[in-house]
Amino acid sequence: MANHKSAKKRAKQTTKRALRNTSVISKMKTNIKKFKESVSQNDKEKALELFKLNVSYIMHLASKKIIHKNNASRKVKALAKLHNTVK
């Protein structure tokens, strides 16, 4: 356990960040699942809307360093590949 005041603060910050990070990553995964579902149903308008939303959100997470930029890039590439199958 942390003995110093600064170490206790860091431990508290770490738990807060971990909780926030898991929730935003979960939201990202849910959005991706919704996009894949709209692609499988060949719903062009909904797929385009969700594609834009997902790309924006993934890049936002990468800019905040919640996910790595290469991981974000790989996810966007996969989504774009799926999106091109609908057109």
ABEGO torsion letter per residue (X at the ends): XBABAAAAAAAAAAAAAAAAAAAAAAAAAAAAAAAAAAAAAGBAAAAAAAAAAAAAAAAAAAAAGABBAAAAAAAAAAAAAAAAAAX
